[in-house]
Amino acid sequence: MQTQLKIKKNTSLYMEEQNILDCIIVGSGPSGFTAAIYAARADLKPELYTGLEPGGQLTTTTEVDNFPGYANGVTGPEMMIDLQKQAERFDTKVHYEMITKTEFSNEVGGIHKLWAGKKELFAKTVIISTGATAKYLGLDDEKKYSGGGVSACATCDGFFYKGKDVIVVGGGDTAAEEATYLAKLCKHVTILVRKGEFRASKAMIHRVDNTENITVLFHHELIGIEGENSLVERAVVINNETNEESKIDVHGIFIAIGHKPNTDIFKDQLTTDENGYLVTDSKSTRTNFPGIFAAGDVQDHIYRQAITAAGSGCMAAMDAEKYLGELENKPKDYIEYN
């Protein structure tokens, strides 16, 4: 069912100020840069704000072998440079700044206001591509061995541990899913569960229990990592019931305790789910505010892959282009907005 929302005649839709942009993209990474490529080619003249981590999570990934078009693989940072160059080729303006505040209009055709520090920005459409951040335990060793055996994505990095022993840290559905995926590739998988039972669903627990090369250690926590040349060789664990420490020889350690979507500055205005991910309309990237679209891991807690993020970035740019086109072509008392 379509809802008809009125546009006031004095709305900013009819303003011609040069400082009102057609499209601002908040966040980089595959979704942000892909959105920029499509928006720029549609002559929306997008301006992209990278945030504190230009390129997103992929900048912490060494080898990317599952993104189409790179026959010999590519590093995460190299791929982000390629995507940025492609976006800039079509005159996307890239700002190495962080959006710190937003004030979105809830009227169709309204102008959205954003701040990059003290700088005020105005746009007819906004594409949010701020992603999600993997949760880690907070150990210094996690940073030391990042890219050398510590990962937060089995689908991304599991291939590199084919035939080797690995550890998965976590007790929820994510950990169970990561472990059963890795069990198909690795020689043996050990799951460290801090408590005395899983938090995972019964279906996922059943899958773990029925996978022969998975061992579950309840009441165990990772407290350290050892290795040479920044490559993981051993995990230091503790039994939190007996306080007994031990070491496990492994080549990979997968932290699977969840992700935090980067939505803090939006969630007072935009609808989020119980975990903080932005909610978009089915089969589109539209949020609950007209002219605001979300792409990538900020609204996807299921797939979380570079290629799916890029795909949704394309969708967001096309949705933004359609929205602007409908406004331009229907200067009536109302337009239809699903």
Residue frames as qw, qx, qy, qz and C-alpha x, y, z in Angstrom:
[[0.000, 0.887, 0.461, 0.000, 0.00, 0.00, 0.00],
 [0.438, 0.346, -0.003, 0.830, 1.39, 3.42, -0.96],
 [0.267, -0.726, -0.424, 0.471, 1.31, 6.34, 1.42],
 [0.318, 0.719, 0.217, 0.579, 0.83, 9.86, 0.03],
 [0.470, -0.552, -0.253, 0.640, 2.85, 12.49, 1.87],
 [0.238, 0.944, 0.216, 0.072, 2.40, 16.19, 1.16],
 [0.585, 0.034, 0.004, 0.811, 5.27, 18.44, 0.11],
 [0.054, -0.840, -0.279, 0.462, 4.90, 22.01, 1.26],
 [0.545, 0.791, 0.154, 0.232, 5.33, 24.59, -1.50],
 [0.009, -0.932, 0.323, -0.165, 8.06, 26.38, 0.42],
 [0.912, -0.314, 0.211, 0.158, 10.04, 23.20, 1.06],
 [0.265, -0.686, 0.516, 0.440, 13.73, 23.13, 0.27],
 [0.674, 0.263, 0.646, 0.242, 12.88, 20.88, -2.68],
 [0.418, 0.828, 0.313, 0.207, 12.28, 24.04, -4.68],
 [0.272, -0.894, 0.203, 0.293, 15.39, 25.83, -3.46],
 [0.771, 0.598, -0.098, 0.196, 18.35, 26.36, -5.76],
 [0.332, -0.861, 0.386, 0.015, 21.12, 27.05, -3.22],
 [0.614, 0.556, -0.560, 0.014, 24.43, 25.69, -4.48],
 [0.069, -0.459, 0.797, -0.386, 25.40, 24.31, -1.08],
 [0.794, -0.009, 0.422, -0.437, 22.57, 21.74, -1.15],
 [0.006, 0.363, -0.877, -0.315, 24.01, 18.52, -2.54],
 [0.752, 0.034, -0.406, -0.519, 22.07, 15.86, -4.34],
 [0.943, -0.166, -0.289, -0.017, 23.81, 13.05, -2.44],
 [0.125, -0.711, 0.625, -0.295, 26.09, 12.63, 0.55],
 [0.878, -0.012, -0.479, -0.004, 27.57, 9.21, 1.28],
 [0.423, -0.729, 0.424, -0.332, 28.54, 8.54, 4.88],
 [0.770, -0.310, 0.558, 0.017, 31.20, 5.87, 5.19],
 [0.322, 0.591, -0.636, -0.377, 33.53, 4.16, 2.76],
 [0.515, -0.087, 0.849, -0.076, 34.27, 0.49, 2.20],
 [0.184, 0.135, 0.843, 0.487, 32.75, -1.57, -0.65],
 [0.102, 0.716, 0.690, -0.040, 29.22, -0.27, -0.11],
 [0.069, -0.833, -0.102, 0.539, 30.17, 3.39, 0.14],
 [0.144, -0.459, 0.544, 0.687, 32.53, 3.45, -2.82],
 [0.187, 0.280, 0.861, 0.381, 30.17, 1.40, -5.00],
 [0.080, 0.812, 0.534, -0.222, 27.34, 3.76, -4.13],
 [0.103, -0.740, 0.160, 0.645, 29.64, 6.64, -5.09],
 [0.228, -0.122, 0.748, 0.612, 30.47, 5.05, -8.46],
 [0.121, 0.522, 0.808, 0.242, 26.82, 4.60, -9.36],
 [0.039, -0.855, -0.373, 0.360, 25.69, 7.94, -7.97],
 [0.177, -0.603, 0.317, 0.711, 28.46, 9.79, -9.79],
 [0.180, 0.057, 0.794, 0.578, 27.68, 8.07, -13.08],
 [0.033, 0.695, 0.713, 0.087, 24.06, 9.15, -12.58],
 [0.196, 0.514, 0.063, 0.833, 25.32, 12.74, -12.31],
 [0.518, -0.765, -0.379, -0.055, 24.33, 13.11, -8.67],
 [0.261, 0.694, -0.353, 0.571, 27.75, 14.61, -7.91],
 [0.786, -0.550, -0.284, -0.003, 28.12, 12.70, -4.63],
 [0.074, 0.708, -0.537, 0.453, 30.43, 13.69, -1.82],
 [0.867, -0.204, -0.454, 0.035, 31.72, 10.86, 0.35],
 [0.275, -0.755, 0.443, -0.398, 32.90, 11.15, 3.95],
 [0.616, 0.256, -0.742, 0.066, 35.22, 8.26, 4.81],
 [0.777, -0.604, -0.076, -0.161, 35.03, 8.35, 8.61],
 [0.407, -0.773, 0.486, -0.001, 37.89, 7.41, 10.90],
 [0.598, -0.208, 0.744, 0.211, 38.68, 4.17, 9.06],
 [0.487, 0.564, -0.308, -0.591, 38.82, 4.86, 5.31],
 [0.439, 0.285, -0.815, -0.250, 38.02, 1.63, 3.50],
 [0.812, -0.314, 0.007, -0.492, 36.29, 0.03, 6.48],
 [0.831, -0.375, 0.402, -0.081, 36.95, -3.45, 7.83],
 [0.906, 0.385, 0.045, 0.169, 38.67, -4.64, 4.66],
 [0.241, 0.841, -0.389, 0.289, 41.66, -2.43, 5.41],
 [0.478, -0.565, 0.627, -0.241, 42.49, -4.86, 8.23],
 [0.934, 0.131, 0.322, -0.077, 42.30, -7.89, 5.91],
 [0.348, -0.501, 0.617, 0.498, 45.43, -9.20, 4.24],
 [0.029, -0.068, 0.818, 0.571, 44.25, -11.33, 1.32],
 [0.608, 0.349, 0.323, -0.636, 40.85, -11.12, -0.39],
 [0.130, -0.155, 0.886, 0.417, 40.30, -14.07, -2.72],
 [0.201, 0.453, 0.868, -0.025, 36.51, -14.11, -3.02],
 [0.240, 0.712, 0.154, -0.642, 35.79, -10.75, -4.67],
 [0.735, 0.494, 0.426, 0.184, 35.01, -11.18, -8.40],
 [0.390, 0.913, -0.047, 0.110, 37.46, -9.67, -10.86],
 [0.145, -0.788, 0.594, -0.071, 40.67, -10.32, -8.94],
 [0.904, 0.198, -0.360, -0.114, 41.87, -13.58, -10.46],
 [0.633, 0.232, -0.568, 0.472, 45.01, -13.69, -8.31],
 [0.510, -0.641, -0.476, 0.320, 43.48, -12.19, -5.19],
 [0.161, 0.678, -0.057, 0.715, 44.12, -8.77, -3.72],
 [0.292, -0.167, -0.629, 0.701, 44.79, -7.27, -0.32],
 [0.062, -0.773, -0.609, 0.167, 41.95, -5.44, 1.39],
 [0.149, -0.725, -0.001, 0.673, 43.72, -2.05, 1.35],
 [0.172, -0.161, 0.628, 0.742, 44.62, -2.42, -2.34],
 [0.058, 0.503, 0.809, 0.297, 41.03, -3.20, -3.26],
 [0.097, -0.824, -0.425, 0.362, 39.77, -0.16, -1.36],
 [0.179, -0.534, 0.287, 0.775, 42.28, 2.04, -3.21],
 [0.131, 0.128, 0.779, 0.600, 41.02, 0.64, -6.52],
 [0.020, -0.690, -0.722, -0.043, 37.39, 1.30, -5.59],
 [0.153, -0.785, -0.181, 0.573, 38.18, 4.83, -4.43],
 [0.184, -0.323, 0.488, 0.790, 40.09, 5.62, -7.64],
 [0.079, 0.365, 0.813, 0.447, 37.15, 4.37, -9.68],
 [0.087, -0.804, -0.554, 0.200, 34.72, 6.54, -7.71],
 [0.197, -0.705, 0.071, 0.677, 37.00, 9.58, -8.09],
 [0.288, 0.025, 0.669, 0.684, 37.31, 8.92, -11.81],
 [0.023, -0.626, -0.663, -0.411, 33.65, 9.92, -12.08],
 [0.031, 0.520, -0.086, 0.850, 34.27, 13.05, -9.97],
 [0.657, -0.630, -0.413, -0.007, 33.19, 11.80, -6.56],
 [0.036, 0.734, -0.389, 0.556, 34.59, 14.15, -3.94],
 [0.791, -0.260, -0.518, 0.195, 36.17, 12.17, -1.10],
 [0.188, -0.785, 0.272, -0.524, 36.56, 13.85, 2.29],
 [0.599, 0.027, -0.715, 0.360, 38.75, 12.24, 4.94],
 [0.227, -0.294, 0.366, -0.853, 36.44, 13.44, 7.66],
 [0.125, -0.262, -0.939, 0.187, 33.88, 11.95, 10.04],
 [0.364, -0.520, -0.340, -0.694, 30.20, 12.82, 10.16],
 [0.170, 0.056, -0.733, 0.656, 29.55, 13.57, 13.83],
 [0.271, 0.365, 0.576, -0.679, 25.89, 14.62, 13.88],
 [0.003, -0.247, -0.731, -0.636, 22.80, 14.39, 11.72],
 [0.319, 0.365, 0.452, -0.749, 19.40, 16.07, 11.56],
 [0.108, 0.154, 0.840, 0.509, 17.23, 14.30, 9.00],
 [0.442, 0.084, -0.010, -0.893, 14.01, 15.71, 7.57],
 [0.351, 0.173, 0.909, -0.143, 10.98, 13.43, 7.77],
 [0.525, 0.643, 0.198, -0.522, 9.26, 15.18, 4.86],
 [0.735, 0.342, 0.464, 0.357, 9.42, 13.92, 1.29],
 [0.412, 0.749, 0.128, 0.504, 11.66, 16.39, -0.52],
 [0.433, -0.900, 0.039, 0.031, 13.03, 17.77, 2.74],
 [0.453, 0.696, -0.458, 0.317, 16.67, 18.75, 3.10],
 [0.878, -0.381, -0.220, 0.188, 18.86, 16.71, 5.43],
 [0.009, -0.903, 0.336, -0.266, 21.48, 18.38, 7.60],
 [0.926, -0.134, -0.193, 0.295, 24.76, 16.78, 8.65],
 [0.186, -0.936, 0.298, -0.023, 27.86, 17.96, 10.48],
 [0.856, 0.193, -0.253, 0.408, 31.49, 17.06, 9.88],
 [0.427, -0.134, -0.338, 0.828, 32.91, 18.56, 13.03],
 [0.065, 0.555, 0.303, -0.771, 31.75, 22.19, 12.92],
 [0.107, 0.166, -0.558, -0.806, 31.13, 22.13, 9.15],
 [0.574, 0.343, 0.516, -0.535, 27.44, 22.06, 8.21],
 [0.031, -0.089, 0.819, 0.566, 26.33, 20.05, 5.18],
 [0.595, 0.326, 0.311, -0.665, 22.99, 19.90, 3.36],
 [0.013, 0.148, -0.886, -0.438, 21.76, 17.16, 1.04],
 [0.683, 0.028, -0.174, -0.709, 18.59, 15.94, -0.66],
 [0.957, -0.073, -0.249, -0.126, 19.63, 12.30, -0.20],
 [0.233, -0.680, 0.669, -0.188, 21.99, 10.52, 2.18],
 [0.890, 0.103, -0.438, -0.073, 23.42, 7.03, 1.77],
 [0.515, -0.681, 0.466, -0.231, 24.63, 5.51, 5.05],
 [0.883, 0.277, -0.373, 0.072, 27.47, 3.02, 4.58],
 [0.210, -0.772, 0.488, -0.348, 29.14, 3.13, 7.97],
 [0.606, 0.229, -0.760, 0.057, 29.38, -0.65, 8.32],
 [0.807, -0.560, -0.048, -0.182, 29.75, -2.67, 11.48],
 [0.100, 0.693, -0.663, 0.264, 32.73, -3.29, 13.72],
 [0.793, -0.077, -0.604, 0.035, 33.69, -6.78, 14.83],
 [0.569, -0.752, 0.191, -0.271, 33.80, -7.18, 18.57],
 [0.627, 0.354, -0.620, 0.311, 37.10, -8.38, 20.04],
 [0.718, -0.472, -0.462, 0.219, 38.13, -9.49, 23.50],
 [0.156, -0.971, 0.103, -0.149, 40.42, -6.51, 24.05],
 [0.839, -0.350, 0.199, 0.367, 43.69, -8.45, 24.27],
 [0.018, -0.805, 0.393, 0.444, 46.86, -6.73, 23.09],
 [0.404, -0.189, 0.830, 0.334, 47.76, -9.95, 21.29],
 [0.535, 0.612, 0.579, -0.064, 44.68, -9.65, 19.08],
 [0.273, 0.931, -0.094, -0.224, 46.15, -6.54, 17.51],
 [0.282, -0.631, 0.666, 0.280, 49.65, -7.99, 17.38],
 [0.357, -0.036, 0.897, 0.259, 48.53, -11.05, 15.41],
 [0.537, 0.643, 0.309, -0.451, 45.82, -9.38, 13.33],
 [0.589, 0.703, -0.303, -0.260, 46.37, -10.57, 9.77],
 [0.223, 0.511, -0.827, 0.075, 48.72, -13.24, 11.04],
 [0.286, -0.093, -0.949, 0.097, 46.19, -15.71, 12.38],
 [0.094, 0.415, 0.635, -0.645, 43.58, -13.65, 14.23],
 [0.120, -0.196, -0.569, -0.789, 40.37, -13.03, 12.30],
 [0.369, 0.220, 0.542, -0.722, 36.72, -12.18, 12.86],
 [0.696, 0.422, -0.068, -0.577, 35.43, -13.71, 9.61],
 [0.646, -0.134, 0.744, 0.108, 35.62, -17.43, 8.81],
 [0.683, 0.626, 0.377, 0.004, 34.08, -16.98, 5.38],
 [0.255, 0.937, -0.232, -0.052, 36.71, -14.38, 4.51],
 [0.016, 0.744, -0.662, 0.088, 39.80, -16.08, 5.91],
 [0.856, -0.208, 0.428, -0.201, 38.97, -19.74, 6.56],
 [0.866, 0.489, -0.099, 0.025, 40.49, -20.89, 3.26],
 [0.263, 0.758, -0.527, 0.280, 43.96, -19.89, 4.46],
 [0.392, -0.446, 0.716, -0.366, 43.76, -22.47, 7.27],
 [0.889, 0.169, -0.248, -0.347, 42.82, -25.44, 5.16],
 [0.857, 0.099, -0.473, 0.178, 44.06, -28.64, 6.82],
 [0.262, 0.343, -0.537, 0.725, 45.19, -26.78, 9.96],
 [0.369, -0.514, -0.713, 0.302, 43.99, -26.54, 13.56],
 [0.021, -0.465, -0.051, -0.884, 42.04, -23.45, 14.59],
 [0.123, -0.364, -0.721, 0.576, 40.14, -22.02, 17.55],
 [0.156, -0.592, -0.408, -0.677, 36.78, -20.23, 17.57],
 [0.136, -0.121, -0.594, 0.784, 35.98, -17.99, 20.54],
 [0.413, -0.083, -0.063, -0.905, 32.32, -17.51, 21.40],
 [0.183, 0.118, 0.936, -0.276, 29.17, -19.27, 22.55],
 [0.491, 0.469, 0.275, -0.681, 26.40, -17.91, 20.32],
 [0.790, 0.504, 0.339, -0.084, 25.02, -18.66, 16.89],
 [0.365, 0.867, -0.331, -0.075, 27.85, -16.77, 15.21],
 [0.244, -0.589, 0.770, -0.026, 30.49, -18.92, 16.88],
 [0.710, 0.086, 0.690, -0.112, 28.63, -22.15, 16.11],
 [0.690, 0.699, 0.147, -0.112, 28.17, -21.13, 12.48],
 [0.183, 0.838, -0.512, -0.047, 31.81, -20.10, 12.11],
 [0.445, -0.419, 0.789, -0.061, 32.98, -23.36, 13.68],
 [0.763, 0.271, 0.582, -0.079, 30.88, -25.62, 11.46],
 [0.558, 0.819, -0.094, -0.089, 32.03, -23.69, 8.38],
 [0.006, 0.770, -0.638, 0.015, 35.68, -24.01, 9.40],
 [0.691, -0.212, 0.681, -0.114, 35.26, -27.70, 10.19],
 [0.828, 0.510, 0.226, -0.054, 34.78, -28.33, 6.46],
 [0.482, 0.811, -0.277, 0.180, 38.18, -26.81, 5.71],
 [0.097, -0.720, 0.605, -0.326, 40.32, -27.30, 8.78],
 [0.464, 0.135, -0.866, 0.132, 41.79, -30.38, 10.39],
 [0.399, -0.471, -0.731, 0.290, 40.30, -29.61, 13.80],
 [0.123, -0.615, -0.074, -0.775, 38.26, -26.82, 15.38],
 [0.376, -0.314, -0.698, 0.523, 38.18, -26.04, 19.09],
 [0.190, -0.731, -0.281, -0.592, 35.43, -23.78, 20.41],
 [0.286, -0.044, -0.588, 0.755, 36.14, -21.84, 23.60],
 [0.347, -0.673, -0.457, -0.467, 32.92, -21.05, 25.48],
 [0.033, 0.452, -0.466, 0.760, 33.29, -18.77, 28.49],
 [0.627, -0.261, 0.327, -0.657, 30.21, -20.10, 30.25],
 [0.394, -0.152, 0.899, -0.116, 29.04, -23.64, 30.96],
 [0.531, 0.470, 0.705, -0.017, 26.62, -23.75, 28.05],
 [0.264, 0.232, 0.489, 0.798, 26.00, -22.37, 24.57],
 [0.245, 0.473, 0.276, -0.800, 23.88, -19.29, 23.94],
 [0.166, 0.167, -0.681, -0.694, 23.31, -20.58, 20.42],
 [0.751, 0.043, -0.044, -0.657, 20.03, -21.91, 19.10],
 [0.792, -0.144, 0.577, -0.140, 19.24, -25.61, 19.44],
 [0.831, 0.550, 0.081, -0.008, 19.63, -26.09, 15.70],
 [0.341, 0.803, -0.448, 0.195, 23.14, -24.66, 15.70],
 [0.463, -0.533, 0.667, -0.237, 24.13, -26.65, 18.82],
 [0.905, 0.140, 0.383, -0.123, 22.90, -29.78, 17.07],
 [0.692, 0.695, -0.168, 0.096, 25.13, -29.00, 14.08],
 [0.005, -0.753, 0.607, -0.253, 28.14, -28.53, 16.33],
 [0.677, -0.315, 0.613, -0.260, 27.46, -31.74, 18.27],
 [0.891, 0.283, 0.352, -0.044, 27.21, -33.70, 15.03],
 [0.516, 0.792, -0.312, 0.096, 30.48, -32.45, 13.54],
 [0.941, -0.180, -0.167, 0.234, 33.25, -34.91, 14.39],
 [0.647, 0.191, -0.159, 0.721, 36.23, -32.58, 14.15],
 [0.151, -0.696, 0.064, -0.699, 34.86, -29.96, 16.56],
 [0.532, -0.268, -0.664, 0.453, 35.74, -29.98, 20.26],
 [0.235, -0.800, -0.148, -0.532, 33.94, -27.69, 22.69],
 [0.480, -0.055, -0.579, 0.657, 35.70, -26.47, 25.84],
 [0.323, -0.819, -0.347, -0.323, 33.21, -24.92, 28.25],
 [0.543, -0.825, -0.017, 0.160, 34.37, -22.54, 31.00],
 [0.701, -0.103, 0.229, 0.668, 37.44, -21.68, 28.91],
 [0.168, 0.964, 0.084, -0.190, 38.66, -18.25, 27.88],
 [0.711, 0.444, -0.017, 0.545, 41.41, -16.99, 25.60],
 [0.407, -0.873, -0.054, 0.264, 43.90, -14.93, 27.60],
 [0.182, -0.742, 0.460, 0.453, 46.91, -14.77, 25.28],
 [0.854, 0.518, 0.040, -0.012, 48.43, -15.66, 21.92],
 [0.483, -0.612, 0.501, 0.377, 51.97, -16.81, 21.13],
 [0.815, 0.512, 0.235, 0.139, 53.89, -17.11, 17.89],
 [0.518, -0.350, 0.312, 0.715, 56.88, -16.05, 15.82],
 [0.158, 0.003, 0.473, 0.867, 57.11, -13.30, 13.18],
 [0.403, 0.152, 0.153, -0.889, 53.56, -12.12, 14.04],
 [0.604, 0.009, -0.656, -0.453, 52.12, -15.51, 13.04],
 [0.726, -0.386, 0.266, -0.503, 49.90, -17.42, 15.47],
 [0.441, 0.282, -0.851, 0.034, 51.33, -20.69, 16.81],
 [0.324, -0.251, -0.851, 0.328, 49.62, -21.18, 20.18],
 [0.374, -0.645, -0.209, -0.633, 46.61, -20.00, 22.14],
 [0.170, 0.086, -0.739, 0.646, 46.90, -19.45, 25.89],
 [0.524, -0.466, -0.435, -0.564, 43.63, -20.36, 27.61],
 [0.078, -0.209, 0.719, -0.658, 42.34, -20.54, 31.16],
 [0.392, -0.430, -0.801, -0.140, 39.69, -22.70, 32.76],
 [0.162, -0.506, 0.141, -0.836, 37.68, -20.13, 34.69],
 [0.814, -0.471, -0.193, -0.281, 36.42, -22.78, 37.14],
 [0.901, -0.276, -0.101, 0.320, 39.82, -24.16, 38.15],
 [0.059, -0.952, 0.239, 0.182, 42.03, -21.19, 37.14],
 [0.736, -0.198, 0.526, 0.376, 44.25, -23.69, 35.35],
 [0.317, 0.765, -0.290, -0.480, 46.13, -22.31, 32.34],
 [0.760, 0.038, 0.596, 0.257, 47.04, -24.34, 29.27],
 [0.120, 0.575, -0.422, -0.691, 48.27, -23.86, 25.72],
 [0.767, 0.387, 0.505, -0.076, 46.76, -25.16, 22.48],
 [0.310, -0.266, 0.567, 0.715, 48.78, -25.41, 19.28],
 [0.472, 0.707, 0.518, -0.099, 46.81, -23.66, 16.52],
 [0.422, 0.107, 0.352, 0.828, 47.43, -21.61, 13.38],
 [0.115, -0.428, -0.326, -0.835, 44.24, -19.55, 13.40],
 [0.074, -0.369, -0.702, 0.605, 42.05, -17.91, 16.04],
 [0.103, -0.459, -0.520, -0.713, 38.59, -16.70, 15.04],
 [0.049, 0.176, 0.539, -0.822, 36.87, -14.26, 17.38],
 [0.233, -0.363, -0.707, -0.561, 33.12, -14.80, 17.00],
 [0.144, -0.415, -0.673, 0.595, 31.48, -12.75, 19.72],
 [0.212, 0.805, 0.541, -0.119, 29.43, -10.56, 17.41],
 [0.350, 0.311, 0.219, 0.856, 29.50, -7.23, 15.57],
 [0.042, -0.663, -0.416, 0.621, 28.43, -3.73, 16.53],
 [0.392, 0.672, 0.436, 0.453, 26.80, -1.71, 13.73],
 [0.320, -0.127, -0.101, 0.934, 28.11, 1.83, 13.50],
 [0.102, -0.624, -0.589, -0.503, 24.75, 3.52, 13.96],
 [0.334, -0.450, -0.537, 0.631, 25.08, 5.49, 17.19],
 [0.010, -0.262, -0.004, 0.965, 24.59, 8.92, 15.58],
 [0.317, -0.092, -0.575, -0.748, 21.55, 7.74, 13.58],
 [0.275, -0.275, -0.921, 0.025, 19.54, 5.54, 15.93],
 [0.066, 0.400, 0.509, -0.759, 17.67, 8.40, 17.63],
 [0.414, 0.427, -0.124, -0.795, 16.09, 9.17, 14.24],
 [0.563, 0.263, -0.653, -0.433, 16.26, 6.04, 12.09],
 [0.903, -0.227, 0.106, -0.348, 14.61, 2.73, 12.93],
 [0.189, 0.501, -0.842, 0.069, 17.02, 0.02, 14.10],
 [0.804, -0.194, -0.532, -0.179, 16.51, -3.59, 15.10],
 [0.748, -0.660, -0.051, -0.040, 17.22, -5.01, 18.55],
 [0.819, -0.186, 0.089, 0.535, 20.94, -5.23, 17.74],
 [0.164, -0.735, 0.075, 0.654, 21.25, -1.70, 16.41],
 [0.348, 0.063, 0.661, 0.661, 21.27, -2.46, 12.66],
 [0.309, 0.287, -0.062, -0.905, 19.40, -0.01, 10.45],
 [0.508, 0.361, 0.772, -0.126, 16.08, -1.38, 9.19],
 [0.142, 0.284, -0.457, -0.831, 15.41, -1.03, 5.47],
 [0.753, 0.269, 0.131, -0.586, 12.29, -1.77, 3.45],
 [0.784, 0.028, 0.612, 0.098, 12.12, -5.22, 1.91],
 [0.684, 0.398, 0.440, 0.425, 14.01, -5.46, -1.39],
 [0.251, 0.866, 0.034, 0.431, 15.24, -1.86, -1.16],
 [0.542, 0.028, -0.405, 0.736, 17.69, 0.27, 0.81],
 [0.208, -0.644, -0.127, -0.725, 15.08, 2.80, 1.99],
 [0.198, -0.090, -0.726, 0.652, 15.00, 3.63, 5.70],
 [0.051, -0.689, -0.700, 0.180, 12.00, 5.07, 7.55],
 [0.025, -0.741, -0.050, 0.670, 13.03, 8.62, 6.52],
 [0.666, 0.709, 0.228, 0.044, 12.44, 9.78, 2.92],
 [0.389, 0.864, -0.272, 0.166, 15.70, 10.30, 1.09],
 [0.312, -0.652, 0.673, -0.157, 17.80, 8.33, 3.59],
 [0.916, 0.214, -0.302, -0.152, 19.19, 5.01, 2.37],
 [0.531, -0.619, 0.575, -0.064, 21.38, 2.38, 4.05],
 [0.832, 0.428, -0.342, -0.082, 23.80, -0.06, 2.43],
 [0.443, 0.460, -0.700, 0.320, 26.30, -2.69, 3.50],
 [0.482, -0.118, -0.797, 0.344, 26.98, -4.13, 6.92],
 [0.133, -0.069, 0.367, -0.918, 25.22, -1.26, 8.70],
 [0.690, 0.048, 0.093, -0.717, 21.94, -2.91, 7.66],
 [0.849, 0.191, -0.453, -0.193, 23.08, -6.48, 6.92],
 [0.442, -0.573, 0.631, -0.278, 23.83, -8.76, 9.86],
 [0.942, 0.087, 0.287, -0.153, 23.48, -11.98, 7.85],
 [0.854, 0.465, 0.002, 0.233, 25.91, -12.03, 4.92],
 [0.387, -0.862, 0.224, 0.239, 28.53, -9.39, 5.87],
 [0.759, 0.056, 0.398, 0.512, 30.63, -9.90, 2.72],
 [0.150, -0.434, 0.242, 0.855, 32.42, -7.34, 0.56],
 [0.013, 0.138, 0.737, 0.662, 30.51, -8.41, -2.53],
 [0.140, -0.668, -0.729, -0.049, 27.08, -8.19, -0.88],
 [0.211, -0.690, -0.205, 0.661, 28.01, -4.79, 0.58],
 [0.116, -0.222, 0.463, 0.850, 29.02, -3.60, -2.89],
 [0.037, -0.394, -0.814, -0.425, 25.74, -4.87, -4.31],
 [0.176, -0.769, -0.579, 0.206, 23.68, -2.99, -1.75],
 [0.220, -0.524, 0.071, 0.820, 25.77, 0.13, -2.40],
 [0.032, 0.095, 0.662, 0.743, 24.68, -0.08, -6.03],
 [0.160, -0.607, -0.767, -0.133, 21.06, -0.50, -4.90],
 [0.240, -0.695, -0.361, 0.574, 21.26, 2.53, -2.60],
 [0.126, -0.323, 0.300, 0.889, 22.58, 4.78, -5.35],
 [0.086, -0.263, -0.752, -0.598, 19.85, 3.61, -7.72],
 [0.225, -0.674, -0.688, 0.144, 17.21, 4.13, -5.03],
 [0.207, -0.602, -0.129, 0.760, 18.55, 7.65, -4.40],
 [0.053, -0.096, 0.525, 0.844, 18.54, 8.43, -8.12],
 [0.146, -0.470, -0.801, -0.340, 14.94, 7.19, -8.45],
 [0.242, -0.690, -0.529, 0.430, 13.85, 9.22, -5.42],
 [0.138, -0.489, 0.098, 0.856, 15.36, 12.42, -6.83],
 [0.001, 0.086, 0.696, 0.713, 13.92, 11.70, -10.25],
 [0.160, -0.605, -0.775, -0.086, 10.42, 11.31, -8.84],
 [0.195, -0.691, -0.307, 0.625, 10.75, 14.60, -6.97],
 [0.116, -0.332, 0.356, 0.866, 11.94, 16.41, -10.06],
 [0.102, -0.140, -0.758, -0.629, 9.29, 14.99, -12.34],
 [0.317, -0.600, -0.717, -0.158, 6.32, 15.32, -9.96],
 [0.143, 0.051, -0.320, 0.935, 6.30, 18.87, -8.54],
 [0.408, -0.536, -0.535, -0.511, 2.74, 18.48, -7.30],
 [0.495, -0.648, 0.201, -0.543, 1.19, 18.82, -3.86],
 [0.758, -0.394, 0.505, -0.124, 2.36, 15.31, -3.12],
 [0.492, 0.430, -0.726, -0.216, 4.39, 12.42, -4.43],
 [0.942, -0.228, -0.135, -0.208, 4.04, 8.77, -3.61],
 [0.107, 0.607, -0.737, 0.277, 6.56, 7.27, -1.22],
 [0.829, -0.159, -0.517, -0.139, 6.44, 3.58, -0.29]]
